[in-house]
Amino acid sequence: MIVAIAEENIGQVISVLRDSATGPHRSSPGAALAHVLDLIRAKHLDDGFAAITVMVWSEALRNRALAAQLAALRHEMAVDYGGLATDIRLPKAVSAESFATVLGSISAGFILQLALFGPAAAEDLPATVCALWPAAKAGSVRSPGNHAIKPAGPLKE
């Protein structure tokens, strides 16, 4: 049951990310990530999303099928986050895949902060990511890096 709840919640998070990253009102990387963090926080306040997610992650360490499901969800998020790399200047040595991993890691860390320390501990993160990755200026140079996102492998044992 916990896995089903987590799947539904993660699906909603991916939907908000996809809309922020690729929808008609495409956001900057910071704004897209802030939308995701705001949703995660609201879901946690509503139904304990962060704690449930951490429990699912723990179960995935023992359950290969669940680990594969989480890897597929991680790949979906990486594709959407990676698409945001075209909106900002990335150094040539930084790929869209690496950028997507950083944004995904911030999301995961935010979930862990909420689960362990409560909503107040992570309250300022959405505003912080907006400040770190503001909207691209008109005419800015797009990243020449590799923008293809490869599927993630399974969790390591």
Order of alpha helices (4+ residues) and beta strands (2+ residues): alpha-alpha-alpha-alpha-alpha-alpha
